[in-house]
Amino acid sequence: MPRSNAMISQFIQGEERRQFKDIIKALALVIDLAEGYDAQHGYNVALSAVQLGHFIGLSTVQLRNLFYAGLLHDVGEVGFPKENQDCDYYEWQFHPYIQPHPVIGEAIVSQLPTLKESSKIIRWHHESWDGSGFPDKLRGDNIPIEAQIIGLLDLFDVAGSVYSDKAELRRRLAPALKSRFSPDLLDKFRRMLAESELWGARNFDQKVWNSLGIDTVDLAMLMGIEVDYFQLTLKTFASVIDAKHEYTKGHSLRVAVLSRRIAEVMGFKEEDAAKIERSGFLHDAGKVGIQRCILDKPGPLSDLEYNRIKAHPGMSAALLKTVKCLSDHAPLVRHHHERFDGKGYPDRLKGEEIPIGSRILAVADTYDAMTSDRAYRKGLPDKVAREEITRYANLMYDPEVVEAFLQIGPEEIRQLFRDSEKGTVGW
């Protein structure tokens, strides 16, 4: 995985609330993978935004909100099929098709504890000083300074990655900078760049960061949270993953709750059942790096396309390994497409060589895939799905897992699925 994956652990401290922050770290990486960036864009924007905010004298709380807004500013763009558009990433920022993404991003991030203010910054990071931006056509000082900062550093990082020639970069940036940002902010940004190198995922001033006090404020804000923010953040993460694929809204949530219920029927301890549920939330994380034209293809896949699909369990596991509190979930995710007869992927494990959690995920994943609508067919009835899963017991599926699954009636499953979406937002 890219070096930047580990970087964020250097600027987020406080073991008591580490889980929440680790999940946000992984979510930022997923956004970059889905957007086609080199797994650094969110970090670059977050760090450089904090640097500029500190330079102009923003408070520690404002800097903290800037940091999270920078990490997650493109989360509302994950479901858009950018790879089908005939324009580069810089031009894409001005494409009318993506104009809803700040509002979608606000809706997603506002669900996360302590990030309400960051979500507002995300909503307005594409507003323009001259009133021509979106989504609310704000003008001048009506645009919060934090939103202007995120918009400026977002534009600067994307344009810098697209145009290596500095003359071309200045030519392309000049009109956008003039129309979009406060002249005073641009002046301060230029002065900051004259004094210091811009912070990014591969280069930031650790001593200055430590002196800002962001970690202390962050910990204090999380200490007052009474909800299960870890579970809530995982559910949000799962919904973002599913947004990449047109026909899988809610899929990861449903796989998670059904997997947990199967584990409970099999007599698993609460801790182990919860671990399997968490693995279900994130089992398809690797799919965000696969083009939607492959994920949503109605006809047969080519060998190359199928191999891309087969790579997703390994990609999901690699992502989880970067997150301290989820690294032990990686094997369950990696092996959820193994077959009981040894003919699955990626490692052709057989029988009890496959982690039991993976064997449970396989049944839950198959059931939801069969009963959900797809591009090429309507979802199958519960009865047909059960018959198919039963038919392939001992071949694709662990017969003991199948037996436990069959004890869960169709109405109970429907209720589980209805409950799975409670507390999530319909973006």
C-alpha positions in Angstrom: 0.0 0.0 0.0 1.2 3.6 -0.5 3.3 5.2 2.1 0.7 7.8 2.9 -1.6 5.2 4.5 0.6 5.1 7.6 1.1 8.8 7.8 -2.1 9.8 9.4 -1.3 7.8 12.5 1.5 10.3 13.2 -1.0 13.2 13.5 -3.8 11.5 15.3 -3.1 10.5 18.9 -5.2 9.3 21.9 -5.7 5.6 22.2 -9.0 6.0 24.0 -10.7 7.1 20.8 -8.4 5.5 18.4 -11.0 3.3 16.7 -13.1 6.2 15.4 -10.0 7.9 14.0 -8.7 4.8 12.4 -11.9 4.2 10.6 -11.9 7.8 9.3 -8.3 7.2 8.1 -9.4 4.1 6.2 -12.5 6.0 4.8 -10.2 8.7 3.5 -8.1 6.1 1.7 -11.2 4.5 0.2 -12.3 7.9 -1.2 -9.0 8.3 -2.9 -9.1 4.8 -4.4 -12.6 5.4 -5.7 -11.6 8.7 -7.2 -8.6 7.3 -8.9 -6.1 9.5 -7.0 -2.7 8.2 -5.8 -4.1 7.6 -2.3 -2.8 10.9 -1.2 -5.3 13.6 -2.3 -7.4 13.7 0.9 -4.3 13.8 3.1 -2.7 16.5 1.1 -5.8 18.7 1.3 -6.3 18.1 5.0 -2.7 18.9 6.0 -2.2 21.9 3.7 -5.6 23.3 4.8 -4.5 23.1 8.4 -1.2 24.7 7.5 -2.9 27.6 5.8 -5.6 27.9 8.5 -2.8 28.1 11.2 -1.0 30.7 9.1 -4.0 33.0 9.0 -4.8 32.5 12.7 -7.7 30.2 12.9 -8.6 28.6 16.3 -7.6 25.1 17.2 -11.2 23.9 16.9 -11.4 25.4 13.4 -8.2 23.7 12.4 -9.5 20.4 13.7 -12.7 20.8 11.6 -10.6 21.7 8.6 -8.5 18.6 9.0 -11.5 16.2 8.8 -13.2 18.3 6.1 -10.0 17.9 4.0 -9.9 14.2 4.5 -13.5 13.6 3.6 -14.3 16.5 1.2 -14.8 14.2 -1.8 -16.8 11.5 0.0 -20.0 12.5 -1.9 -18.3 11.8 -5.2 -17.6 8.1 -4.7 -20.6 6.9 -6.6 -20.0 8.9 -9.7 -18.7 7.1 -12.8 -15.8 9.4 -13.5 -14.0 6.9 -15.6 -16.6 7.2 -18.3 -16.1 11.0 -18.7 -13.9 12.3 -21.4 -12.0 14.9 -19.3 -9.1 15.0 -17.0 -9.4 15.2 -13.2 -8.8 19.0 -13.2 -11.6 19.6 -15.7 -13.8 17.2 -13.8 -13.9 19.6 -10.9 -16.0 22.0 -13.0 -18.2 19.4 -14.7 -21.9 20.0 -14.0 -22.5 16.3 -13.4 -20.7 16.4 -10.1 -22.4 19.5 -8.6 -24.5 17.4 -6.2 -21.5 15.9 -4.5 -20.9 18.6 -1.8 -24.5 18.2 -0.6 -24.2 14.4 -0.6 -20.9 14.7 1.2 -22.5 16.9 3.9 -25.3 14.4 4.4 -22.8 11.6 4.9 -20.3 13.3 7.1 -23.0 15.0 9.3 -23.9 11.5 10.4 -20.5 11.0 12.0 -20.1 12.1 15.6 -18.3 15.4 16.2 -18.1 16.2 12.4 -21.2 18.3 12.0 -19.1 21.5 11.4 -16.8 19.6 9.0 -19.8 18.6 7.0 -20.8 22.2 6.5 -17.3 23.0 5.2 -17.7 20.2 2.8 -21.1 21.5 1.6 -19.6 24.9 0.6 -16.1 24.0 -0.6 -17.1 24.5 -4.3 -18.7 27.9 -3.7 -17.1 30.8 -5.6 -16.2 34.3 -4.4 -18.1 35.8 -7.4 -21.2 33.8 -6.7 -20.9 31.3 -9.6 -20.2 28.3 -7.4 -22.4 25.5 -6.1 -24.6 24.3 -4.4 -25.9 27.5 -2.8 -24.5 30.3 -5.0 -22.9 31.9 -2.0 -20.9 35.0 -2.6 -17.9 36.8 -1.0 -17.7 36.7 2.7 -20.9 34.6 3.0 -18.6 31.7 2.2 -17.0 30.5 5.4 -13.3 30.9 5.4 -12.8 27.2 6.2 -14.8 26.2 3.0 -12.7 28.6 0.9 -9.5 27.1 2.3 -10.6 23.5 1.5 -11.7 24.6 -2.0 -8.4 26.4 -2.6 -6.2 23.5 -1.5 -8.4 20.9 -3.3 -8.0 22.8 -6.6 -4.3 23.4 -6.0 -3.6 19.8 -5.3 -5.6 18.4 -8.2 -4.2 20.9 -10.7 -0.7 20.3 -9.5 -1.1 16.6 -10.0 -2.4 17.0 -13.6 -0.1 19.8 -14.9 3.6 19.2 -14.2 4.6 22.2 -16.3 4.5 25.3 -14.0 3.6 27.7 -16.8 0.7 25.6 -17.8 -0.4 25.2 -14.2 -0.4 29.0 -13.7 -2.3 29.5 -16.9 -5.0 27.0 -16.0 -5.3 28.1 -12.4 -5.3 31.9 -12.8 -8.9 32.4 -14.0 -10.3 29.9 -11.5 -8.4 31.4 -8.6 -9.6 34.9 -9.4 -13.3 33.9 -9.6 -13.4 31.5 -6.8 -11.5 32.8 -3.8 -11.1 35.9 -1.6 -8.2 38.1 -2.8 -7.1 38.4 0.8 -7.0 34.6 1.2 -5.0 34.3 -2.1 -2.5 36.9 -0.9 -2.0 35.1 2.4 -1.6 31.8 0.6 1.1 33.2 -1.6 2.9 34.7 1.4 2.7 31.3 3.2 4.2 29.5 0.2 7.0 32.1 0.1 7.9 31.3 3.7 7.5 27.5 3.8 6.9 24.3 1.8 3.3 23.2 1.5 2.5 20.3 3.8 1.4 17.1 2.2 1.1 13.3 2.9 4.9 12.9 2.3 6.0 16.2 3.9 4.7 18.0 6.9 6.1 19.7 9.9 5.6 17.3 12.8 6.9 19.8 15.5 4.5 22.5 14.4 1.6 19.9 14.1 2.2 18.8 17.7 2.1 22.4 18.9 -1.3 23.1 17.4 -3.2 21.2 20.0 -5.6 19.6 17.6 -5.2 16.1 19.1 -6.2 17.3 22.5 -9.3 19.1 21.3 -10.2 16.1 19.2 -10.0 13.8 22.2 -12.0 16.1 24.3 -14.8 16.3 21.7 -15.0 12.5 21.4 -15.1 12.0 25.2 -18.6 13.4 25.3 -20.0 11.1 22.7 -22.5 8.6 24.2 -23.6 6.8 21.0 -21.7 3.8 19.7 -19.7 6.0 17.3 -17.5 3.0 16.2 -20.5 1.1 14.9 -22.1 4.2 13.4 -18.9 5.1 11.6 -18.6 1.5 10.3 -22.1 1.7 8.9 -21.4 5.0 7.2 -18.2 3.5 5.8 -20.2 0.5 4.4 -22.7 2.8 2.8 -19.9 4.7 1.0 -18.4 1.5 -0.2 -21.8 0.4 -1.7 -22.3 3.8 -3.4 -19.6 2.9 -5.9 -21.9 0.1 -7.4 -25.3 1.2 -8.8 -27.0 -2.0 -7.7 -25.6 -2.6 -4.2 -27.0 0.1 -2.0 -27.3 -1.3 1.5 -25.6 -4.6 0.5 -22.7 -4.4 3.0 -25.1 -3.5 5.8 -27.3 -6.5 5.0 -24.4 -8.9 4.7 -23.1 -7.7 8.1 -26.4 -8.2 10.0 -27.2 -11.5 8.4 -23.7 -12.8 9.0 -24.0 -11.8 12.7 -27.3 -13.6 13.0 -25.9 -16.8 11.5 -23.0 -16.6 13.9 -25.5 -16.2 16.8 -27.5 -19.2 15.6 -24.2 -21.2 15.6 -23.6 -20.3 19.2 -20.7 -17.8 18.7 -19.8 -15.5 21.6 -20.9 -11.9 21.4 -17.3 -10.7 20.7 -16.8 -13.2 17.8 -20.3 -12.5 16.3 -19.5 -8.7 16.4 -16.2 -9.3 14.7 -17.9 -11.1 11.9 -20.5 -8.3 11.6 -17.7 -5.7 11.3 -16.1 -7.8 8.6 -19.4 -7.8 6.7 -19.5 -4.0 6.8 -16.2 -3.8 5.0 -16.0 -7.0 3.0 -16.3 -5.2 -0.4 -14.1 -2.2 0.4 -11.7 -3.3 -2.4 -14.4 -2.8 -5.0 -14.1 0.9 -4.8 -10.9 0.7 -6.9 -12.8 -1.2 -9.7 -14.4 0.8 -12.5 -18.2 1.0 -12.4 -18.4 -0.1 -16.1 -17.1 -3.5 -14.9 -19.1 -3.6 -11.6 -22.4 -2.8 -13.4 -21.7 -4.6 -16.7 -25.0 -6.4 -17.7 -23.3 -9.0 -19.9 -20.5 -11.6 -19.4 -17.2 -10.3 -18.1 -14.0 -10.7 -20.1 -11.2 -12.7 -18.4 -9.4 -9.4 -17.7 -12.5 -7.9 -16.1 -13.2 -11.0 -14.1 -9.7 -11.0 -12.7 -10.2 -7.4 -11.6 -13.3 -8.5 -9.7 -11.4 -11.4 -8.2 -8.8 -9.0 -6.9 -11.2 -7.2 -4.6 -11.1 -9.5 -1.5 -7.3 -9.1 -1.4 -7.7 -5.3 -1.8 -10.2 -5.2 1.0 -7.9 -7.2 3.3 -5.0 -4.9 2.4 -7.0 -1.9 3.4 -8.1 -3.4 6.7 -4.5 -4.3 7.5 -3.7 -0.5 7.5 -6.2 0.0 10.4 -5.0 -1.1 13.8 -8.4 -1.9 15.3 -9.5 -3.9 12.2 -6.2 -5.6 11.1 -7.3 -8.9 12.6 -10.5 -8.8 10.5 -8.4 -8.9 7.3 -8.3 -12.7 6.9 -12.1 -13.0 7.2 -12.5 -10.4 4.4 -9.8 -11.9 2.2 -11.3 -15.3 2.1 -15.1 -14.6 1.8 -14.9 -15.9 -1.9 -13.2 -19.1 -1.1 -15.2 -22.3 -1.8 -15.6 -25.2 0.6 -14.4 -27.5 -2.1 -11.2 -25.5 -2.7 -12.1 -24.0 -6.0 -12.6 -20.4 -4.9 -10.3 -17.4 -4.8 -7.9 -15.8 -4.0 -6.0 -18.6 -2.3 -8.0 -21.8 -3.1 -8.4 -22.7 0.5 -10.5 -25.7 1.3 -12.9 -26.7 4.1 -11.8 -25.7 7.5 -8.7 -24.0 6.1 -11.1 -21.2 5.4 -11.8 -19.0 8.5 -15.2 -19.7 9.9 -16.1 -16.1 9.7 -15.3 -16.1 6.0 -17.5 -19.2 5.5 -20.4 -17.3 7.2 -19.8 -14.2 5.1 -19.9 -16.3 2.0 -23.4 -17.5 2.7 -24.8 -14.1 3.7 -23.1 -12.4 0.7 -24.6 -14.9 -1.7 -28.1 -14.7 -0.2 -28.2 -10.9 -0.5 -26.7 -10.9 -4.0 -29.3 -13.4 -5.2 -32.3 -11.7 -3.7 -31.3 -8.1 -4.7 -32.0 -6.6 -8.1 -29.0 -6.4 -10.5 -28.4 -4.7 -13.8 -29.2 -7.9 -15.7 -32.0 -9.4 -13.6 -34.6 -8.9 -10.8 -33.8 -10.3 -7.4 -34.7 -13.9 -6.9 -37.4 -15.0 -4.3 -36.2 -16.1 -0.9 -37.3 -19.7 -1.6 -35.2 -19.9 -4.7 -32.1 -18.5 -3.0 -32.4 -21.0 -0.2 -32.7 -23.9 -2.6 -29.6 -22.7 -4.5 -27.5 -22.3 -1.3 -28.7 -25.7 -0.1 -27.8 -27.3 -3.4 -24.2 -26.0 -3.2 -23.6 -27.0 0.5 -20.3 -29.0 0.7 -19.3 -27.5 -2.7 -19.3 -23.8 -2.3 -20.5 -23.5 1.3 -19.8 -25.0 4.7 -22.8 -27.3 5.3 -22.9 -26.3 9.0 -23.2 -22.7 8.1 -25.9 -23.5 5.6 -27.8 -25.4 8.2 -27.7 -22.4 10.6 -28.7 -20.0 7.9 -31.8 -22.1 7.0 -33.0 -21.8 10.6 -33.5 -18.0 10.1 -36.9 -17.5 8.5 -37.5 -15.1 5.6 -39.6 -12.7 7.7 -36.8 -12.5 10.3 -34.3 -11.8 7.5 -36.5 -9.0 6.1 -36.7 -7.5 9.5 -32.9 -7.7 9.9 -32.5 -5.9 6.6 -35.0 -3.2 7.5 -33.2 -2.7 10.9 -29.8 -2.6 9.2 -30.5 0.8 7.6 -31.8 2.5 10.7 -29.5 5.4 11.6 -28.2 5.8 8.1 -29.0 8.6 5.8 -30.5 8.1 2.4 -28.0 10.0 0.3 
